[in-house]
């Protein structure tokens, strides 16, 4: 397995992985696929990584800009993260997240936020940060990982592709 940047011919394979990974959830991966397509069309995929196993896309992670209302420069949101069900449990998701976070640090990001399972994302250093909020997020599910001591705080605005998580 190797982690690589998304290339021009990868969009269909990414959609396939998203649909497979989220098949058991409402929308069966359609929402996640539309989110990535919208981010791509708006040139808002700051980091877009694939896990490639023998030329097959086994996993995917996207990072796009996010903006806390105070001192909100150089922040990103992780998501979606998807691993083909046949390849889950082998560290592919972790490898994608680690590679993406490293890429953000190389870009001198102030931090990254995620809306997801605290038990999963906590192992990467994400924690519920009372200074950063996302309206409507379930208690404890909106987490942040600060890379610098920037005083970023407030309500975080995500790209409109994230739908109900955007600020009106």
Phi and psi restraints in degrees (value plus and minus 20) as a CYANA .aco file:
   2 UNK   PHI    -155.4  -115.4
   2 UNK   PSI     130.1   170.1
   3 UNK   PHI    -118.8   -78.8
   3 UNK   PSI     109.7   149.7
   4 UNK   PHI    -161.5  -121.5
   4 UNK   PSI     141.8   181.8
   5 UNK   PHI     -88.9   -48.9
   5 UNK   PSI     129.9   169.9
   6 UNK   PHI     -81.0   -41.0
   6 UNK   PSI     118.0   158.0
   7 UNK   PHI    -130.1   -90.1
   7 UNK   PSI     154.4   194.4
   8 UNK   PHI     -80.9   -40.9
   8 UNK   PSI     -47.4    -7.4
   9 UNK   PHI    -119.4   -79.4
   9 UNK   PSI      -4.6    35.4
  10 UNK   PHI    -117.1   -77.1
  10 UNK   PSI     -28.3    11.7
  11 UNK   PHI     -77.2   -37.2
  11 UNK   PSI     -64.7   -24.7
  12 UNK   PHI     -85.3   -45.3
  12 UNK   PSI     -61.4   -21.4
  13 UNK   PHI     -85.7   -45.7
  13 UNK   PSI     -56.3   -16.3
  14 UNK   PHI     -84.2   -44.2
  14 UNK   PSI     -65.0   -25.0
  15 UNK   PHI     -79.4   -39.4
  15 UNK   PSI     -60.7   -20.7
  16 UNK   PHI     -82.5   -42.5
  16 UNK   PSI     -64.3   -24.3
  17 UNK   PHI     -85.4   -45.4
  17 UNK   PSI     -62.9   -22.9
  18 UNK   PHI     -81.2   -41.2
  18 UNK   PSI     -64.0   -24.0
  19 UNK   PHI     -86.2   -46.2
  19 UNK   PSI     -60.2   -20.2
  20 UNK   PHI     -86.7   -46.7
  20 UNK   PSI     -64.9   -24.9
  21 UNK   PHI     -87.6   -47.6
  21 UNK   PSI     -52.7   -12.7
  22 UNK   PHI    -126.9   -86.9
  22 UNK   PSI      -1.2    38.8
  23 UNK   PHI     -78.0   -38.0
  23 UNK   PSI     -54.6   -14.6
  24 UNK   PHI    -107.8   -67.8
  24 UNK   PSI     -14.7    25.3
  25 UNK   PHI    -127.1   -87.1
  25 UNK   PSI     142.5   182.5
  26 UNK   PHI     -74.4   -34.4
  26 UNK   PSI     111.6   151.6
  27 UNK   PHI      69.0   109.0
  27 UNK   PSI     -30.5     9.5
  28 UNK   PHI      30.0    70.0
  28 UNK   PSI      20.6    60.6
  29 UNK   PHI      67.2   107.2
  29 UNK   PSI     -26.0    14.0
  30 UNK   PHI     -84.9   -44.9
  30 UNK   PSI     -61.8   -21.8
  31 UNK   PHI     -81.6   -41.6
  31 UNK   PSI     -65.8   -25.8
  32 UNK   PHI     -83.7   -43.7
  32 UNK   PSI     -61.9   -21.9
  33 UNK   PHI     -84.2   -44.2
  33 UNK   PSI     -62.2   -22.2
  34 UNK   PHI     -85.3   -45.3
  34 UNK   PSI     -58.0   -18.0
  35 UNK   PHI     -80.2   -40.2
  35 UNK   PSI     -68.5   -28.5
  36 UNK   PHI     -84.6   -44.6
  36 UNK   PSI     -62.5   -22.5
  37 UNK   PHI     -79.6   -39.6
  37 UNK   PSI     -63.2   -23.2
  38 UNK   PHI     -85.2   -45.2
  38 UNK   PSI     -63.0   -23.0
  39 UNK   PHI     -81.0   -41.0
  39 UNK   PSI     -62.2   -22.2
  40 UNK   PHI     -83.3   -43.3
  40 UNK   PSI     -66.7   -26.7
  41 UNK   PHI     -81.7   -41.7
  41 UNK   PSI     -53.9   -13.9
  42 UNK   PHI    -109.0   -69.0
  42 UNK   PSI     -13.0    27.0
  43 UNK   PHI      35.1    75.1
  43 UNK   PSI      19.4    59.4
  44 UNK   PHI    -126.9   -86.9
  44 UNK   PSI     -10.1    29.9
  45 UNK   PHI    -106.6   -66.6
  45 UNK   PSI      75.2   115.2
  46 UNK   PHI     -87.7   -47.7
  46 UNK   PSI     -61.6   -21.6
  47 UNK   PHI    -157.7  -117.7
  47 UNK   PSI     107.4   147.4
  48 UNK   PHI    -157.2  -117.2
  48 UNK   PSI      83.7   123.7
  49 UNK   PHI    -137.0   -97.0
  49 UNK   PSI     124.8   164.8
  50 UNK   PHI    -137.1   -97.1
  50 UNK   PSI     128.3   168.3
  51 UNK   PHI    -118.9   -78.9
  51 UNK   PSI      96.9   136.9
  52 UNK   PHI    -127.8   -87.8
  52 UNK   PSI     101.7   141.7
  53 UNK   PHI    -138.6   -98.6
  53 UNK   PSI      88.7   128.7
  54 UNK   PHI      31.3    71.3
  54 UNK   PSI      23.1    63.1
  55 UNK   PHI      62.9   102.9
  55 UNK   PSI     -17.4    22.6
  56 UNK   PHI    -129.7   -89.7
  56 UNK   PSI     114.2   154.2
  57 UNK   PHI     -97.9   -57.9
  57 UNK   PSI      94.7   134.7
  58 UNK   PHI    -123.0   -83.0
  58 UNK   PSI     -37.2     2.8
  59 UNK   PHI    -181.1  -141.1
  59 UNK   PSI     144.5   184.5
  60 UNK   PHI    -173.6  -133.6
  60 UNK   PSI     125.1   165.1
  61 UNK   PHI    -163.9  -123.9
  61 UNK   PSI     122.3   162.3
  62 UNK   PHI    -140.8  -100.8
  62 UNK   PSI     126.4   166.4
  63 UNK   PHI    -151.6  -111.6
  63 UNK   PSI     108.9   148.9
  64 UNK   PHI    -152.2  -112.2
  64 UNK   PSI     141.4   181.4
  65 UNK   PHI     -80.9   -40.9
  65 UNK   PSI     123.1   163.1
  66 UNK   PHI    -152.6  -112.6
  66 UNK   PSI     133.4   173.4
  67 UNK   PHI    -156.3  -116.3
  67 UNK   PSI      84.5   124.5
  68 UNK   PHI     -84.7   -44.7
  68 UNK   PSI     127.7   167.7
  69 UNK   PHI     -87.2   -47.2
  69 UNK   PSI     -44.3    -4.3
  70 UNK   PHI    -140.4  -100.4
  70 UNK   PSI     106.4   146.4
  71 UNK   PHI      31.5    71.5
  71 UNK   PSI      33.3    73.3
  72 UNK   PHI    -117.6   -77.6
  72 UNK   PSI       0.8    40.8
  73 UNK   PHI     -94.8   -54.8
  73 UNK   PSI     129.0   169.0
  74 UNK   PHI      40.5    80.5
  74 UNK   PSI      22.2    62.2
  75 UNK   PHI    -132.4   -92.4
  75 UNK   PSI     132.5   172.5
  76 UNK   PHI    -157.4  -117.4
  76 UNK   PSI     139.8   179.8
  77 UNK   PHI    -136.9   -96.9
  77 UNK   PSI     116.1   156.1
  78 UNK   PHI    -109.0   -69.0
  78 UNK   PSI     106.6   146.6
  79 UNK   PHI     125.5   165.5
  79 UNK   PSI     125.8   165.8
  80 UNK   PHI    -100.5   -60.5
  80 UNK   PSI     139.6   179.6
  81 UNK   PHI    -135.9   -95.9
  81 UNK   PSI     109.8   149.8
  82 UNK   PHI    -164.6  -124.6
  82 UNK   PSI     119.6   159.6
  83 UNK   PHI    -150.3  -110.3
  83 UNK   PSI     113.2   153.2
  84 UNK   PHI     -73.0   -33.0
  84 UNK   PSI     112.6   152.6
  85 UNK   PHI     -71.9   -31.9
  85 UNK   PSI     -53.6   -13.6
  86 UNK   PHI     -87.6   -47.6
  86 UNK   PSI     -38.3     1.7
  87 UNK   PHI    -131.5   -91.5
  87 UNK   PSI     -16.3    23.7
  88 UNK   PHI     -91.1   -51.1
  88 UNK   PSI     132.9   172.9
  89 UNK   PHI      65.8   105.8
  89 UNK   PSI     -10.8    29.2
  90 UNK   PHI    -136.4   -96.4
  90 UNK   PSI      -5.5    34.5
  91 UNK   PHI      65.1   105.1
  91 UNK   PSI     -11.4    28.6
  92 UNK   PHI     -87.0   -47.0
  92 UNK   PSI     -65.7   -25.7
  93 UNK   PHI     -80.3   -40.3
  93 UNK   PSI     -64.4   -24.4
  94 UNK   PHI     -81.8   -41.8
  94 UNK   PSI     -63.0   -23.0
  95 UNK   PHI     -82.4   -42.4
  95 UNK   PSI     -60.9   -20.9
  96 UNK   PHI     -84.7   -44.7
  96 UNK   PSI     -65.4   -25.4
  97 UNK   PHI     -83.0   -43.0
  97 UNK   PSI     -67.5   -27.5
  98 UNK   PHI     -78.7   -38.7
  98 UNK   PSI     -64.6   -24.6
  99 UNK   PHI     -84.7   -44.7
  99 UNK   PSI     -60.8   -20.8
 100 UNK   PHI     -86.4   -46.4
 100 UNK   PSI     -63.2   -23.2
 101 UNK   PHI     -84.1   -44.1
 101 UNK   PSI     -58.1   -18.1
 102 UNK   PHI     -82.9   -42.9
 102 UNK   PSI     -62.8   -22.8
 103 UNK   PHI     -81.8   -41.8
 103 UNK   PSI     -58.9   -18.9
 104 UNK   PHI     -86.1   -46.1
 104 UNK   PSI     -61.1   -21.1
 105 UNK   PHI     -84.3   -44.3
 105 UNK   PSI     -57.3   -17.3
 106 UNK   PHI     -84.8   -44.8
 106 UNK   PSI     -46.5    -6.5
 107 UNK   PHI    -105.2   -65.2
 107 UNK   PSI     -15.5    24.5
 108 UNK   PHI      41.8    81.8
 108 UNK   PSI      21.7    61.7
 109 UNK   PHI     -87.8   -47.8
 109 UNK   PSI     130.9   170.9
 110 UNK   PHI    -100.8   -60.8
 110 UNK   PSI     -47.8    -7.8
 111 UNK   PHI     153.8   193.8
 111 UNK   PSI    -198.3  -158.3
 112 UNK   PHI    -160.8  -120.8
 112 UNK   PSI     123.0   163.0
 113 UNK   PHI    -137.4   -97.4
 113 UNK   PSI     140.0   180.0
 114 UNK   PHI    -170.7  -130.7
 114 UNK   PSI     127.2   167.2
 115 UNK   PHI    -131.6   -91.6
 115 UNK   PSI      85.8   125.8
 116 UNK   PHI    -196.0  -156.0
 116 UNK   PSI    -190.3  -150.3
 117 UNK   PHI     -86.9   -46.9
 117 UNK   PSI      96.7   136.7
 118 UNK   PHI     -79.3   -39.3
 118 UNK   PSI     -53.1   -13.1
 119 UNK   PHI     -85.7   -45.7
 119 UNK   PSI     -57.3   -17.3
 120 UNK   PHI     -96.0   -56.0
 120 UNK   PSI     -73.1   -33.1
 121 UNK   PHI     -96.8   -56.8
 121 UNK   PSI     -38.9     1.1
 122 UNK   PHI     -80.6   -40.6
 122 UNK   PSI     -49.5    -9.5
 123 UNK   PHI     -89.5   -49.5
 123 UNK   PSI     -33.5     6.5
 124 UNK   PHI    -117.2   -77.2
 124 UNK   PSI     -21.9    18.1
 125 UNK   PHI      83.3   123.3
 125 UNK   PSI     -19.8    20.2
 126 UNK   PHI     -90.5   -50.5
 126 UNK   PSI     118.3   158.3
 127 UNK   PHI    -160.2  -120.2
 127 UNK   PSI     134.7   174.7
 128 UNK   PHI     -84.0   -44.0
 128 UNK   PSI     105.5   145.5
 129 UNK   PHI    -135.9   -95.9
 129 UNK   PSI      90.0   130.0
 130 UNK   PHI     -82.6   -42.6
 130 UNK   PSI     -36.0     4.0
 131 UNK   PHI    -102.5   -62.5
 131 UNK   PSI     -35.8     4.2
 132 UNK   PHI    -139.5   -99.5
 132 UNK   PSI     108.5   148.5
 133 UNK   PHI    -149.8  -109.8
 133 UNK   PSI     134.7   174.7
 134 UNK   PHI    -153.1  -113.1
 134 UNK   PSI      90.9   130.9
 135 UNK   PHI     -75.2   -35.2
 135 UNK   PSI     115.1   155.1
 136 UNK   PHI      64.3   104.3
 136 UNK   PSI     -25.2    14.8
 137 UNK   PHI     -92.5   -52.5
 137 UNK   PSI     118.3   158.3
 138 UNK   PHI     -79.5   -39.5
 138 UNK   PSI     127.7   167.7
 139 UNK   PHI     -70.9   -30.9
 139 UNK   PSI     105.1   145.1
 140 UNK   PHI      61.5   101.5
 140 UNK   PSI     -31.1     8.9
 141 UNK   PHI    -102.7   -62.7
 141 UNK   PSI     -42.7    -2.7
 142 UNK   PHI    -111.9   -71.9
 142 UNK   PSI      96.9   136.9
 143 UNK   PHI    -149.9  -109.9
 143 UNK   PSI     140.1   180.1
 144 UNK   PHI    -153.6  -113.6
 144 UNK   PSI     133.3   173.3
 145 UNK   PHI    -149.5  -109.5
 145 UNK   PSI      91.2   131.2
 146 UNK   PHI    -109.3   -69.3
 146 UNK   PSI     112.1   152.1
 147 UNK   PHI    -117.6   -77.6
 147 UNK   PSI     -42.7    -2.7
 148 UNK   PHI    -150.9  -110.9
 148 UNK   PSI    -199.9  -159.9
 149 UNK   PHI    -116.4   -76.4
 149 UNK   PSI       1.9    41.9
 150 UNK   PHI     -75.4   -35.4
 150 UNK   PSI     123.5   163.5
 151 UNK   PHI    -105.6   -65.6
 151 UNK   PSI      12.6    52.6
 152 UNK   PHI     -78.2   -38.2
 152 UNK   PSI     116.7   156.7
 153 UNK   PHI    -179.8  -139.8
 153 UNK   PSI     152.2   192.2
 154 UNK   PHI      78.8   118.8
 154 UNK   PSI    -189.0  -149.0
 155 UNK   PHI     -93.2   -53.2
 155 UNK   PSI     112.0   152.0
 156 UNK   PHI    -114.3   -74.3
 156 UNK   PSI     109.5   149.5
 157 UNK   PHI    -122.5   -82.5
 157 UNK   PSI     107.2   147.2
 158 UNK   PHI    -123.2   -83.2
 158 UNK   PSI     147.8   187.8
 159 UNK   PHI     -79.0   -39.0
 159 UNK   PSI     125.4   165.4
 160 UNK   PHI     -76.6   -36.6
 160 UNK   PSI     -39.3     0.7
 161 UNK   PHI     -79.4   -39.4
 161 UNK   PSI     -42.8    -2.8
 162 UNK   PHI    -102.0   -62.0
 162 UNK   PSI     -14.8    25.2
 163 UNK   PHI      40.5    80.5
 163 UNK   PSI    -133.2   -93.2
 164 UNK   PHI     -87.0   -47.0
 164 UNK   PSI     -25.4    14.6
 165 UNK   PHI    -114.9   -74.9
 165 UNK   PSI     -17.3    22.7
 166 UNK   PHI    -105.4   -65.4
 166 UNK   PSI     139.1   179.1
 167 UNK   PHI    -105.3   -65.3
 167 UNK   PSI     112.4   152.4
